[in-house]
Amino acid sequence: MNILFIMYDQLRFDYLSCAGHPHLKTPNFDRVAAMGVRFDQAYVQSPICGASRMCYYTGRYASSHGAQWNGFPLRVGEVTLGDHLRKLGMSCHLIGKTHMAVDAEGMERLGLSADSVIGARQAECGFDVWQRDDGLWAYGPDGYYDKGQSPYNAYLKSKGYDGENPWADYANAGVDDDQIASGWMFRNADKPANIREEDSETPWLTSEAIRFVDQAEGPWCAHLSYIKPHWPYIVPAPYHNMFGPQHVPPAVRDPVEKDDPHPVYGAYIGNKIAAAFQQDEVRNKVIPAYMGLIKQCDDQLGRLLDHLEATGRMDDTMIVLTSDHGDYLGDHWLGEKDLFHAPSVRVPMIVYDPRTEADATRGTVCDALVESIDLAATFVEAAGGEVPDHIIEGRSLAPWLHGETPDWRDYVISEYDYSSTPQCAALGLEPRDARLFMVFDGRWKMVHAEGGFRPMLFDLQSDPEEFHDLAKGDGHGAEIDRLYGYLADWGRRMSQRVTRSEAQIIASRGSSARKGVLPFLVDGSEAPEPLVARYKGPVRQRHTDD
């Protein structure tokens, strides 16, 4: 079996028609959901691009792998999905984005060259690269945001788009009279991007995926990682005007949220991102463009699915659709992601398993508490392996896919290290104290904040929109204590003993005795005869006077 692991950047869990969106129709996401299982309670382990992706790619929590912010390197030697799958005879390839930063210092220390096979895999998050493009080719007075090379920009230049950076000038900009109308400015979000639709980012990457599939020899895993619907919020025609202000839902927010807010939340609702999305005119332009980007993603997914069916690959390929985090879009007075309300930390997750064992669950919805790190375990199991649970901290979803009801987790965890942000500085925190931890048991959601702050607490049964922070009062101490117990239990997990499995430890017990290490014996009768046999018998030579 092959695995097609598709990730969309910044795709909200509820912006799909199969998840109940009232206006946005996504028949191809729905098509995969009808063939498989939609996991309705899936949560990322960090609501920020880089850290979340490193969790997906390692199957480990952010505090286990340590790459907790964009640009924080994934340390050399961290075992990745590609390492696990290649060990099982499955190749593992990248088509698109990882947002991974290279541990250049670690590679230099170990003498690893990026142009060697092992060095290239260390530099590319464990993948063999078919096409890597992190998709954010911003540039300014100090140069480019991304220091790599953009194959997408090279593609655009080959198609006749001029200039140094056609990604910025055409793919992510419209036209206002005769001037470039950059997608960086929200006021331009309703303009069509100045590019032929078939040359825009999502169709280009879909073509690369089809090109990969047509030449691939299995078993293989391909991580198809789209940059969209991540900002800049601008999309080519005809998607730019498929939706309008009449399709923009009221923001999910309440003035009570601003009443004595938690200091960290207060810092975020006061930043410039939040200030922009608190304006109705911004939401009325951005959200229709965001929906257009998703609609284009859905159409391109249909193109890819049609190709898989036409070539017979649908029968032997597991397909996964998910995201690295969501997008507030003005909900809770916020924009972007970062914190732990559902629009940010909860993600779509749809899994199609072609095996006959999954026939009974096709078209179903599973409400089990799922973590993004569960996919790594699922893929190892699908490749025929046993999940190395001393390394991978997620759990295989195969039992849910196959109609079983396994003994499952009681809570999910997500972490957020905001030490690199202006909010850390505004709160006067040392970087080590700018950390948040979410624990959610399906009803109660608690957020612990380092730095001496009180926690946050929400009851999603009585307050599904997460407006009322119950930790402002003193009436929910028992629930807070119970959730802190979960957090403490999670904090005591065995996260760093990755070089020895439980089975290896058990098998090694007594091995030193069988190699003659027999301390603390009184007369030898305490040990089995085979262990002491070599220490008995006639003296062959005497070198003392006795």
N, C-alpha and C positions, 0 to 999 in steps of 0.2 A: 504494500500500500504506500502511496505517496501522500504528502501533506502540503496543502496550499494554505499558508498562514497569512491572512490578509489583515492589515492594520490600517485604520484611517486616523489621521491626526486630529484630535480635538472634536471628535464626533460624540454628541450627547446621546445618552441612552434612550431618550424619549423623542428623538427626531427621526423616527422611522414609522411607517404606517403599521407595521406589525407590532409596534410598541404603543400604538394608539394615537399617533399624531393626527390631528383633525384635518390638516390641509396638505401635508407633504406625503405624496404617494411614492413608495419605494418598492415597486413590484419585484425587483430582483433580490433585494434583501429578504423580502417576504418569501420569495421562491426558495432561498436556502433554508429559511426557517421552516417552511413546509416540508422540506426534505430531512430536517434534522431537529435539534432541540434548541430552543431559545432560553438561555439562562437569564432570568429576569432580575436576579439579585447578585450581579457581578461587580466587584469592586477592585480598583487598582491599589497597589501597595504604596504608591506615592502620587499625588495629583500634580505632577510636573513632568514635562516631556522626558528628559534624560533619565531621571531616577526611575520613572515608571517603566521605561523601556528596558533598563538594565534588570529590573525585576522579572519582566517577561523573558528576557534572554538567558537569565541564570536560573530561574525558578526559585529565587531567594529574596527575602525581605531587604529593603533598602539599607537597614543598619547591619545586615549580614554582608552584603557586597560592598557597601561603603560609598558608591557613586551616587550621592544623594542630591545632586543639583546639576543643572545643565553645565557641561564643561568640566565636571569632576571626573577624572579618569577612572575607568574600570581597571582595577589593578591587574597587573600581569599575573597569570596563573589562576585567575578566577575561572572555574569550570562553566562553560556555556552550553547552550542548547546544541550547538554544532559539535562540541566535544562529545556530548552524550550520544548523539545520533550517529556520528561517524564510527564510534565504537561498536555500534549495532549494525553497521553496514549500510547506513543511510547517509547520503550526501546532504549538505545543508547550505543553501545559497541565499544571497541577499539581492533583492530587486527594489531599490528605493532608499528609504531613510532608516538610520539607526539613532542618530543624535549622540553617538558614542564618542568620547574623547579618549585618545590614546594615552596609555601610561608610558610616555616616552622615556622617563627616567628609569622605570622598571625594566623596560626593554634594553636600555643601554647597560644597566647593571648586569643583566644576564647575557649580554652579547647577542641579542636577537636583532637580526636585520629585517626591516620591513619588506624587503624583496625576496625573502625566503618564504617557503610555504607556511611554516609555523609562525614566523614573524608577521606575515600578512594576516593570518587568522587572529593573532593577538591584537593586531591593529584594527581589525574589522569586526570586533565583538564575536569572534568565533565563526563567522560566516566565510564562505567562499563567494567573492563578489561577482555577480553577473553585471549589475549596474548599481553603483551607490551614488545617490544624490540626496543630500539632506534638505534640499528644497528651500533654503532661506538664503538667497543670494543678495542680501542687503549690502550696500556699500556706501561709504561716506568719506569724510576727510582723512580718516585714518585707515582707509582700505576696506577690505571685505570682512563681513562678520564671520563667514566660514572660510577657513584657509585652504580648503581643498579645491579640487577642480570640479566644475559643473558639467557633467555630460549633457544635461538638458540645455544649458546655454550653447554648448557645441552643436547640439541638434538644431536649435533655433537658427544659429548662424548658417548652418548647412541648408536651411530652408529659405535663406534670404533676409532674415531679420538682422538689421544692422546694429552697430554700436558695440560698446564694450560689454554691456550687460543687458541683453534683450529680455532676460527674466524680469528685470525691474521695469524696463521701458515699454514692453509689449504684453508679456504674459500677465503682469500684475499692475497694469495701468490702462486707463481709458484715454479718451480724447475730450478735451474741453475747448471748443473752437479749434485752434490749431496748436494747443498746448498739451503737454503730457499731463494727464490727470491721475496721479499716483494712487494706487490702492492703499498706500499707507494713510491716506486721509479719508476718514469715514464719510465725508461729504461726497466722495466719488464712488461709493459702494454700489450705487444704482446704475452706474454707467457700464456698458459692455467693455470687457477687456479688449484691447486693440490687438487681437490675435485671431487667426483662424481657429475655430473650435477644435478641429482635429489636431492642431499643433499645441494645444494647451497641455498643462502638466499631467492631468489625469489620463487623457487618451494616450499621451506619449508613454507613460509608465505602463499602461495596460498593453500597449503594443510590445513593450519590452518583455512583459510577462508571457505573452503569447509566443514570442520568439524563443524564450527560454523553454517553455513547455514543449514546443515542437522539436527541440533538439535533445531534450533531457532523456537520459536513460536511468530508470529507477533502480531501487527505491530512492526517492529524493524528497527533501523538504525545501520548499521555496517560501521565503518570507517576502511577500509583496507588501511594501510599506509606503502608502500614499502620504503626501504632504497635506492634502486637502481633506476636510474643509477648514483647516487651520488658516488664520489670517496670513497675508492681506485678504480682506473680505472683498473680492472682486472676481467676477466670473464672465466668460465670454458669452456672446449671443449664441443660442436663443435663451440661455438660462438666466440672463441678467434681469429679465422682466417677467418671468413665469410667476413670480410672487410679488406682492406689494404690501403696503401698510395694513391692508384689510386682513392679511394673513398673519400679522404679528400678534401673538397673544399678550394679554396684560402681564406686566412683570410680576413674578411671584415674590412679593416683598411686602413688608408691613412696617409702619412707623415704630412699632414696639421693638423692632430689632435694634433701633438706634437709641433706645432708652437704656442708659447705663450699659453700653456694650462691653463685652470682654475686651481688654486692652488690645489683644492681637487682632481680633475682628474689627475693632474700631480703627486700628491703623490701616487695615485693608480697605474699609469702606471710605476712607479719606484719601486714597491714592488717586493718581490721575486716570488710571484705567477705570476705576469705579466711577469717578466723576463724569467721564464720558458716557458710560452706559446708564447712568442715572438720567440722562436726557432722552426724552421720547423721540426726538428727531434723529438721534444716533441709532436707536433701536429700530426705528422705522426704515432706515436705510440698510443697516448691517444685517438684520435677521433675514430679510428677503434674499440678500446675496448669499448668506450662509445656507439658506435652504436651496438656492440654485446650485451651489457647490455640491451639496449632498445629492441633489437630483442628477447632476452630471456623474457623480460617483456611482450612483445606482445604474444609470444607463451603461456605463463602462463595465460595471460588474456583469450586466446582462450580456454584453459583448463577449466577456471572458467565459461566462458559463456556457453560452452557445458554442463557443469554440471547444470547450472541454467535452460537451455532448457530441459534437460533430466528429471529434477525433477519438471517442471512446474512453476518454480519461476520467469522465465523471464516475465510472464504475470502480475505479481503483484509487481515488484521490479523496482524502479527508479535506474538508474545507472549513476554515474557521474565519469568522468575521468579528472584529473587535476594534477597540480604540485605546489610546494611551491615557486618556482622561477626557473630561467633558468641557463645557464652556458655559459660564454663568449667563452671558447675554443680558445682563441687567438684573437677573434674579438675585434676591438678597442684597440688593444695592451694590452688586459687584459685577466686574467683567473678568474675562479670562478664566483661570482655574485657581489652583493654589490651596484652597481650603476644603472642608469636608462635607459641605452640603451635597445632596444628591446630584445636582447638575454638574458638579465638578468631579466627584470621586466615583460615582456609579457609571458604568460603561455598558454599551451593548456587547453581548457575546452570543454568537450563534454558531453551533457546531453541527456539521453534516458528517456523519460517519457512514461510509458505504457498506460496511460489513453487515451481514444478515442479522447479526445479534442486535443491531440497532433498529430493526424494522418496526418493533412494537412501539417505539417512542417517536416516530417521525411525525412532525407537525405539532409537537407538544411544547409546553412551557414548564420549565423547572424553576421553583422558587427557593432552592437551597442556597445558602450563603456561599458564594463562589469567590475565590481570589484569582487575580490575574496569574499568579505563579502556578496555578493549577494546570495551565496549558502545557508547561514544560513537562510535568509529570504525565499528562495525557499523551503527549507526543512520544515520550520514551516507551510508554506502554503500547502505543499503536505501532511502534517500530519493532515490537517483539521483545523488549527488554523488561527487566525488573527495575522499578523506580529506586534509585539510590537515595533513600530518604535521609541519609546523613549529609547529603549535599543539597538535593532538591527539597525545598521546604513546602512546596505545594502538594496537592493530592490529585491523583488521576480522576478525571471526570467520566471515565469509561463505565463505571457502574451506573451512573445516572443515564448515560447514553443507551445502555443495554437494559433498561427497565428495572434495575435493582434499586434497593433502598439501603445504602451503606450507612454504617456508623459514621456520622459526619461532624464537622466542627460546630461549636456553639457560638462562635463569634468570628468576625473578620477584623483585620488590623490594617491601618494605613498610617504612613508616617510622612512628615513634611519638615524638611530642613530649610528654613528661610534665612539662613545666616548671610547669604549673599545679597539680600534685598534691602531696599531703602527702609522697609518696615523694621528690620532688625536695628538699624541705626536710629530710627525715630523713637524706638522703645528703649534706647540706651542699653541694649543687651550686648554681652560678649557673644561671638559667633557660636561658641559651644552651647549657649543657653537658648538659641533661637531654633527650638525644635518642638514640633507638635506630634501627638500620637492619638489616633482615633481608634476606639474599640466600639463595635456595633454588633448587637446580638439579634438583630431582626426587628426589634422594637425600640430599645434604648440605645442612643448614640451618645457616647461621652468622648470629649476631647481633652486630653491632658496637655498642659503647656509647661514646659520647663521655664526657668527664670523666676520662679516664685509666684506665678500667677495662679488664680483659682482655675478649676476645670470649667468646661461647658457641658451642658446636658440637655438632650432633647428626647421627648417621648413621641415617637412617630405614630403611635396608635391614636393618641388624642390630638396630635399636632403634626400631621403628615407633611406639612410644608416647612417644618423646622423653623418656626418663627420665635418660639418662646424658650429662651435659655433658662431652664429650671434651676441651674446652679447659682443663679443670682440670689435665690432665697435659701432657706435652710430646711426645707421640708422633704428633701429627697436624699438624705444622707445614706440610707440603706442601699439605694440603687447605685449611688456613686461608689460606695465601698465595694459592692458586688462587682462592678465593672472594673474597679481598680484591681480586684482580685484576678480577673481575667488578664488584665494588662501585666500584672506581676507574673502570672503563670506563663504568658507568652515571653516575657523578658527573661525567664529562666530556661528557655529552650536551648538545646544543644546546637548552636549555630556555627561554630568554628571548628569542630572536630570533623573535618572533611576528608582526612586522609585514611580513616579507618571506619568501615561500616560496623553496624552492630553484629552482623554475622561473622565478620572477620575477627572481631574482638572475642566473640564466643569461641570461635574455632582455634584461636591462639592460646586459650587457657590451657595451662599444663605443658605447653610446648617446650618451655625451658627445662622442665624436669626430664623430658624425654631426650634432652640434649645434655643431661648430666648435672644440671644445676639443682642440688639437693640440700639446701641449707636447713638448719634447725632440727636435724635428726638426732635422736638420743642414741639409738643403737642400730638403726637401719631397718628395724622391723616395721616401722610406720609406713614405709614405701613399698609398693609392689616389687616383687623380685626382679622383673626385667629392668627396672630403673636402677637398681643397685648392683646388678650382676657384674658390671665392669669394674666395680670398686671392691670386689671380693676375689679370693683365690690365693694360691701359693705365691710367696715372694720369689721373684725370679732372680734378683740380684740384691745383695746386702751392702749398703754403703755407710753403715754406722757400726759402732763397736758393740752395740747391744746384740 
